[in-house]
Amino acid sequence: ATPVKRPHLYIPPDGIISSEHIGRYRLWNRDELVELMPEGVGGDFPKDAIMVPSKTTPLGMMLRKPMYEIIQELAACQEETCPDTGNKRISKRGWLVDGKRGTGKSYVLNYVIAWARANGWMVIYESFPKRYGKEISEIKRSNSGVYIQSQLTQQFLERLAVKNRQHLEIIPIDMFHYGKYALDGNKRDYSQRVYHPLIEKGVDGDLEAWARRRERERQGKPVAEEEEDGSESEDEGSNRVDWQKDIEAARERLRLWHEYTQKVKIPSLKDRLPNPSTLWDLVQFGLDNEAYATQVAYELFEQLKKQTTVPLIVAVDEWNYCFPVSEFLSIRYEHTKFNGYIPMYHLTMPRLLHKFDGGEYRRGVKLCATTWRLDNRRNYRPELLGVKREELITVKNFTPAEFSAYVAYMTRKNVLKDFPADKLDYFYMLASCGNGWQARRLLTTLY
């Protein structure tokens, strides 16, 4: 292998990393980076790329301790199998990457996603979930109270298909778990329960008419003669008649309930796409039919939870934006704590991404990161969202050695000019003890 230039600053291009490489930069050609992450990179990496004067020089991301730990665990569980059945299964649920503003949380996701795709993982990446509550688009309220975002969901499927088509074409459809979601992304059984109050009113009305009709039939018949032995008293006979009436009424109620339930038809993908062979057939149907895009997205994620063909990462940057209110207004939320605004998790796309449900994937994990770029940091509790303490990774500021590598990299890329090396410690303290966001603002302004 060709030795790397400046090994104190760069990682060898073969991609093999070890703990001694922490604090060094991994370089990617721009075309390679676009191919690995066609959805776009998250965080402030685009700003760093724009500041580089040359449009052809490779771009780098620093390998830091949180990235190394996640990559090592992913490499260990990529071929993990279930000890009981021998089938491939990943026992890890995932990680939530947290930290203060400017510490490099999005860089962690960028680096891990680039490594994962280069090593055969399928990655579904959403870098900006805030778009689903801020961008102008059409929403439609379903009967269950969820707001359908067909246009934005179709765009999500387009981004998903760019890099993952080769994986989607080899993952077969599990027909047992197929066709169980409605147009708004809820389970069809749940959507059908919305109509139960109407069904109950119809059943009660028909049952009253049936009871009156039965009573007239009984009054028109001759009274049955008592048995010769006279062993049954008048009270016992009355109780027996009432008991029989209750049984007949219960049977009629069940018959009417079944009859009305069968008339409620919840649209299923099986009616429009009865026999898809792979997940690509499912995604292709959603790309061709915008009205079914939301239903396709939920069916797709359900299939990905059951598949064991390829290792999977579902990555969501700026995950905390799946929980506040959106900019859409609805009169249904007037005089509530939402002040008339629709919560993000009542929109179908944030609703699909907001759960920390990595444990539901047989061969997959979930990787989420928070952001405090535009809002003040909130005092929230990740454990209420199902995140365990060992699944929470906190990204801290640069160490002095990492800050030194950052300054050297920016100098090598001609972003910084005439930086005084003897004042490195001084600027480390000025940049809030190595905060990446503060360091970029400070150094690019002065040098």
Beta strands, then each sheet from edge to edge (+ up, - down):
strand 1: 25-28
strand 2: 59-62
strand 3: 94-99
strand 4: 122-126
strand 5: 140-141
strand 6: 147-148
strand 7: 312-316
strand 8: 325-329
strand 9: 341-343
strand 10: 364-369
strand 11: 392-395
sheet 1: 1+ 2-
sheet 2: 4+ 7+ 10+ 3+ 11+
sheet 3: 5+ 6-
sheet 4: 8+ 9-
end
